[in-house]
Amino acid sequence: MAKLKYLDLRQAVIDTCLRMNEEGINQGTSGNVSVRTPEGFLMTASGIPYDRMKPEHVVEMDLDGGYVGEYLPSTEWRMHMDIFKHRPEAGAVVHTHSIYATALSCLRKDIPPFHYMIGIAGGTTLRCATYAEYGTQELSDAMLKAMKDRQACLLANHGQIAFGPNLEKALWRAGEVETLCHQYWAALQAGKPVLLNERQMKTVLARFKTYGKQPDELKTGDALSVIGPVRRDAPKRAAPRVLAARKKAGKPA
């Protein structure tokens, strides 16, 4: 047997699948996970329980619909492939049949901005793609449309799909989608939720662009996700003229 490529990434895919089920956002073998590689992507094989999955069960695929090895990829390989083809910022994809996201997907309605965290999908709504049969190109096309300017969506009468720059972020986003769907369902039981308006969501979306970033990662003019407290132990900085002189001399500030 040829030596497996990307052994660490294959194990990371398996670990993500196990966490997905442990966190309660998937059950059985219904969901699937993938991660980008220089040649294409790796994704879970079809129908193999995650607790029995080994690195060789993680299928190597290219972006033209081809695969390598003895195991077939998940039936939803087209959705994963099309995200990697059309969304260069996507490094990993998580698709689940989480309970509340799946239940609300059966209503075939977008989830409105009842809570500011709806912005984690990338816009003012969490869209629901139109229905198409699982594993088909029609489903993938519907997903891409619902994913325009978004990083997650519901799939009508099916579940949800989310992506991120890496496996950890993709899993986090899928978990947030399920939490939002649970919260929206709960709010509907009590009445009609009051929605945030466009102006309110605009500022939230601007701040979400720096969500999770630390001070050294911020750029001038960025909207701050954290409206910062005062740092008491901040190192003293030299005056601007001194900094300019140091920079010119090639010395650290």
C-alpha positions, 0 to 999 in steps of 0.5 A: 500500500502506498504511503498516505499523503497528509497523514496529520490532516487526515487525522484532523478530519477524523478528530473533527468528525468525532468532536462534531458528534460529541458536541451534539451537532451531528449524529451517526454518519449523516454529516461530513467534513473536508479540508483543503489541500494544494491539489484539492481536498480531503474528505470523509468516506461514505458510510463509515462510522467516525469512531471506526474511521482511520486515516485511509478512510479519508478520501483524497479528491481533486477539484474536477470530481476525481478521487484516489483510493479504494473508498468512495467519498461522502455522497455530498462531495459535490457541495464540498468541492464546489465550495473549494472551487468557488470560495478561495477563502474556504479552508475546511467545510463541515456539513451536519444534520443538527437537530434545530437547523434541520427542523427549521430548514424544513420551513424553507425560510431564511432565519432573520436577524433576531440576534446579532450573532446571525452575523457569523454566517456573513450577513443579515440573515441565515439563508435557506437554500432551495430544496434539491435531492441529496448528493446532486449537482442541483443541491450544490448549485442551490447551496452556492446561491444561498452561500453568496456573501455567506459562510453558512446556510441551511439546506431545505429539508436536509440540514446545514453547511458551513465553512471556515479558514480551517477545521476548527473555525468551520466546526465552530461556525456550524456549532454557532448555526445550530445554537442560533437555530435553537434560540430562534425556535425557542423565541418563536415559542414565546411570541414574535421576535423583535428583529434588529434593523439594517443599521444595527446589523451593519455595525455588527457585521463591521465589528465581526470582521475583527472577531477573535483578532488580537491587537497586533492583528488589527489594522488602522481603521478596523472596527473593533470587535472588542471595545477595549478596556485600558491596558494597565501594563502597556509598554511605554512607547517612544515619541513618534519622532524617535520611532521614525528615527529608529525605523530609518536606522533599521532598529526595532521600535 
